[in-house]
Every structure is written in C-alpha cells, then in structure tokens.
Amino acid sequence: MYFPRTLIFAFLASSAAAAGVVGKPIGFAAATTGGGSAKPVYPRNLRESKTFLTDKAGLTAINFASNKSIVGVGSSGIIRGKGLRMANGAQNGIIDHVKISLIGRQHIVAGFAPSNRVTISNTEIDGSTSWSASCDKITFQGNHIHYTSPKVGGTGAGTLLHAVNNLWYDNSGHAFSIAENDNGRVVAEGNVFQKLNKPGEAGAKFMFAAPSSSANQACKSPLGHVCEVNSITGSGTLSGSATSFLNCFKGAGVMPVAASKNAASVKANAGMGKI
C-alpha cells in the first residue's frame, strides 16, 4: 500500500530516513493530506512521536489529530504501552505499517464524536501481554491481529467499518461486536479467521459478512466490486447477510483480494520493517 510523500512518522535510524512512500491513499481516508507539502519528519523515540502528533498526549493514549499519517518505515516501528486516540471529530487519518503492543485494553479508540474517514492498513495489533488483555467511517485493511481478548472490533453510534483482507489469529473472544440498537454497520470481506472462538456475535442487525459468492453480488453497485468470501478455520461462525445499509459504503475505495491469498500477504506486509 502506498501513500503521498507528505508527513511520515517513522521510528527508524536516520540512515533509512530517505525511504519515503509514494502513491495515493485508499479507503475512507483517501482525502488525507498527511501534512500537504510538508517534509517528512522522523521521530527518534516514542516521546518525540507524541510531540509530532499532538500538542498534549493523554495519560492513557496518544491523541491523533486530523490530517495526520503514521507510517512505520524500517524495523523499529513499534508503539509500546500507548494506544492511539482519535477523538473530537478527528478526520482524514492514516495508520500504516505500524505495530501496537503491550496495551492493557484499547489499541485504537475512535471516541464518541464522529471520526470521519480513517484508514488503518498493514498494521500489526499484538494483544499478547503479561496481563489481561458515531458516524465513524473506518477502513480496516491488511492488518494482523493476534492474541487478543475478548473482542477486537467494537462498533456502535453509527460507525461504518469496512474490514477487508485482515488476518485474525488466536482470539478467545470475538472479532466483531456491534452494539445492540446502536446502529453500527460492518462489511467484512476477504478476511482470514484462525483459532477464533467467535469471529462475530450472533444476531448482529447491520452486518454483511460476505456469506457466499451469490450473496456477495449485492456489493457490486454500492462498493464497486463483488465482495470476497471470508476464510474461517478452527473458529466459530461469522454470520450476517444484511444488505439494506450497503449504500452507506459508497466511496469506500478498496479493491480486496481473495482470502486464499490474504494470510501470507498480511504476514509479509503488516507491521514495522516491511517498507
């Protein structure tokens, strides 16, 4: 995945500072400027990255403001012990090729006000620790989520979540949780679920889980492509065939690959040290 040569936050040695990335962002955050024509900056440590990202980082998370891009370049791009908080209507944000680990509860939080147009891609979310582990428009693509509990994707307050080509591995809870009567809407396609107790909670009202090649034709008009079936092995079931809300996903701007090609690709590309 490639993004404009704008504002890049990379945890790496100065020798890799010329790496950069090119191309265009995809997903709901396709309009992200990431700093416009500003030169990329390369934080030397977590403290400096917080200075670049926000004026005042909270005690429990790093506040992630609008039009910011975090791109992990090199092999040292791990955010440890702090999650990312996108609140107060933050919009047009990209998190790419980053690993977030050693978080007690929430790795990435969207807050209560709408976080409009956010793309999280090629990112590794590591839930293994020595302790327990509204109108948002979020593209969640190409991420590796492993050893988490009890849930990964909690959606509510009108959230639109497009989960595409991710790899979930070894979760004792579930991957998707849609708050009852809270209008969260999820399209999950081309994902790989391995060793998950429950990929999704039963009875979700607004969930399209790409159940079959015939049912997936419903995606063609609103999303611009036929949705890809998910791959589920050694796990519970993932159900959801609601289509009434699919028009809300117009402009999602992601072209998925088949789940059969996904696991190896995610492992090869998600997290730091890959670009």
C-alpha positions in Angstrom: 0.0 0.0 0.0 1.3 3.4 -0.9 0.6 7.0 0.3 1.6 10.5 -0.7 5.0 11.8 0.1 3.7 14.0 2.9 4.1 13.8 6.6 5.6 10.4 7.6 6.2 9.4 11.2 8.7 6.6 11.2 10.6 5.0 14.1 13.9 4.3 12.4 17.5 5.2 12.3 18.5 8.2 10.3 20.0 6.0 7.6 16.6 5.0 6.5 15.1 8.5 6.5 15.2 8.7 2.8 12.9 5.7 2.3 9.6 7.6 1.9 6.4 6.3 0.3 4.6 7.3 -2.9 1.2 6.8 -4.4 -2.3 7.5 -3.2 -4.2 6.6 0.0 -7.2 4.3 -0.3 -10.4 3.6 1.7 -12.5 6.1 3.6 -9.3 8.2 4.3 -8.5 8.7 0.6 -8.7 12.5 1.0 -6.0 12.6 3.7 -3.4 15.2 3.1 -1.0 14.0 5.8 0.7 17.3 6.1 0.4 18.5 2.5 3.7 19.6 1.1 5.4 19.5 4.5 8.7 17.5 4.6 8.5 14.1 6.4 9.7 14.1 10.0 11.3 11.1 11.6 10.9 10.8 15.4 13.7 9.2 17.2 11.6 7.7 20.0 8.0 7.4 21.3 8.3 10.7 23.3 9.2 12.6 20.1 6.5 11.0 18.1 3.9 12.2 20.6 5.3 15.7 20.2 4.8 15.5 16.4 1.3 14.0 16.6 -0.3 16.2 19.2 0.2 19.1 21.5 -0.7 17.2 24.6 -0.8 13.4 24.8 -3.1 12.0 27.4 -2.1 9.7 30.2 -3.6 6.7 28.6 -3.3 7.3 24.8 -1.7 9.3 22.1 -4.2 11.9 20.7 -4.2 11.5 17.0 -5.4 14.8 15.3 -6.9 15.4 11.8 -4.8 15.1 8.6 -2.1 13.0 10.2 -0.4 10.0 8.8 1.6 7.5 10.8 3.7 5.3 8.5 6.2 2.8 10.1 9.3 2.7 8.0 12.2 0.3 8.9 12.4 -2.4 11.6 12.0 -0.3 14.8 8.4 1.0 14.3 6.7 -0.3 17.4 4.4 1.7 19.7 4.5 0.1 23.1 2.3 0.7 26.0 0.3 3.5 24.5 -2.8 3.4 22.2 -3.9 5.9 19.6 -6.9 8.0 20.4 -8.9 9.6 17.5 -11.4 11.8 19.2 -13.3 15.1 19.0 -14.2 14.6 15.3 -10.6 13.8 14.1 -10.8 13.0 10.4 -8.6 12.1 7.4 -6.1 10.0 9.3 -3.9 7.1 8.1 -2.1 4.5 10.3 0.0 2.2 8.1 2.8 -0.4 8.7 2.8 0.1 12.5 2.9 -2.4 15.3 1.0 -1.5 18.5 1.7 -3.8 21.5 1.6 -4.1 25.3 -1.7 -2.3 25.7 -3.8 -3.1 28.6 -7.2 -2.5 27.0 -7.7 -0.4 23.8 -5.1 -0.2 21.0 -7.0 2.3 18.8 -10.0 4.3 20.1 -12.3 6.5 17.9 -14.0 8.3 20.8 -17.7 9.5 20.9 -17.7 12.2 18.3 -17.5 11.0 14.7 -14.0 10.2 13.5 -14.7 10.7 9.8 -12.6 8.9 7.2 -9.8 6.9 8.9 -7.8 4.1 7.2 -5.8 1.6 9.3 -3.8 -0.6 7.0 -0.9 -3.1 7.1 -0.8 -2.8 10.8 0.0 -5.4 13.5 -2.0 -5.3 16.6 -0.4 -7.5 19.2 -2.6 -8.3 22.2 -0.2 -10.6 24.0 0.9 -9.2 27.4 1.7 -10.4 30.8 -1.6 -9.1 32.0 -5.2 -9.2 30.8 -5.6 -8.0 27.7 -20.6 7.8 15.9 -20.7 8.0 12.3 -17.2 6.9 12.3 -16.0 5.8 8.8 -13.2 3.4 9.2 -11.4 1.3 6.6 -9.6 -1.6 8.4 -7.4 -3.3 5.8 -4.4 -5.7 5.7 -3.9 -5.8 9.4 -2.6 -8.7 11.6 -4.5 -9.0 14.9 -3.3 -11.8 17.2 -3.5 -12.9 20.8 -6.3 -10.5 21.7 -9.2 -10.9 24.2 -12.2 -10.6 24.4 -13.1 -8.5 21.4 -11.3 -6.6 18.6 -13.9 -4.7 16.6 -16.4 -2.9 18.8 -18.7 -0.8 16.6 -21.6 1.5 17.6 -23.0 5.0 17.4 -23.4 4.8 13.6 -19.9 3.5 12.9 -19.2 2.4 9.3 -16.5 -0.3 9.4 -15.1 -1.8 6.3 -12.9 -4.7 7.4 -11.1 -6.1 4.4 -8.2 -8.6 3.9 -7.2 -8.8 7.6 -5.8 -11.7 9.5 -7.2 -12.6 12.9 -5.4 -15.3 14.8 -5.9 -16.8 18.3 -8.6 -14.8 20.0 -10.5 -16.2 22.9 -13.4 -13.8 22.3 -14.7 -12.4 19.1 -13.6 -10.2 16.2 -16.7 -8.1 15.8 -19.1 -6.7 18.3 -21.9 -4.5 17.1 -23.7 -2.6 20.0 -27.4 -3.5 20.2 -29.7 -0.7 19.0 -26.6 1.5 18.3 -26.6 1.4 14.5 -23.1 0.2 14.0 -22.6 -1.2 10.4 -20.0 -3.6 9.3 -18.9 -5.0 5.9 -16.3 -7.8 6.5 -14.8 -9.4 3.3 -11.7 -11.3 2.3 -10.6 -11.7 5.9 -8.9 -14.8 7.4 -10.0 -16.0 10.8 -7.9 -18.7 12.5 -8.5 -20.0 16.0 -11.2 -17.5 17.0 -13.8 -18.5 19.5 -16.4 -16.3 17.8 -15.5 -14.3 14.7 -18.7 -12.4 15.2 -21.5 -12.1 17.7 -24.8 -13.8 16.7 -27.8 -11.7 15.8 -26.0 -8.6 14.6 -28.6 -6.4 12.8 -26.3 -4.5 10.5 -23.6 -7.0 9.5 -22.7 -8.1 6.0 -20.2 -11.0 6.4 -19.8 -11.8 2.7 -21.5 -15.2 3.2 -21.4 -16.6 -0.4 -20.4 -15.7 -3.9 -24.0 -15.3 -4.9 -25.0 -13.1 -1.9 -21.8 -11.1 -2.4 -23.1 -9.7 -5.7 -25.0 -7.2 -3.6 -21.8 -5.3 -3.0 -21.2 -4.6 -6.7 -23.2 -1.4 -7.1 -22.5 0.3 -3.8 -18.9 -0.8 -3.2 -17.9 -1.1 -6.9 -16.9 -4.7 -6.6 -18.3 -8.1 -5.7 -17.3 -8.8 -2.0 -14.8 -11.5 -1.3 -15.8 -14.5 0.9 -14.0 -14.8 4.3 -11.9 -17.8 5.2 -12.7 -19.3 8.6 -10.7 -22.2 10.1 -10.6 -23.7 13.6 -13.1 -21.0 14.6 -16.7 -20.3 15.4 -19.1 -18.9 12.8 -19.4 -15.5 11.2 -22.9 -14.7 10.2 -24.5 -11.6 8.7 -26.3 -11.1 5.4 -28.0 -7.7 5.9 -27.7 -5.5 2.8 -30.0 -2.6 3.5 -27.1 -0.4 4.6 -24.6 -1.1 1.9 -25.2 2.2 0.1 -23.6 3.8 3.1 -20.3 2.3 2.0 -20.2 4.1 -1.4 -16.8 5.7 -1.7 -15.1 3.1 0.5 -12.5 2.8 -2.3 -10.9 -0.5 -1.5 -10.4 -3.4 -4.0 -10.0 -6.6 -2.0 -8.1 -9.8 -2.9 -9.3 -13.3 -2.3 -9.0 -14.6 1.3 -6.9 -17.5 0.0 -4.1 -15.0 -0.9 -4.5 -13.0 2.2 -2.8 -14.7 5.2 0.6 -14.9 3.6 0.3 -11.3 2.3 -0.6 -9.9 5.7 2.2 -11.7 7.4 4.6 -10.4 4.8 3.4 -6.8 4.9 1.8 -5.9 8.2 3.8 -4.2 10.9 7.2 -2.5 11.0 10.2 -3.5 9.0 8.2 -4.1 5.8 8.8 -0.8 3.9 
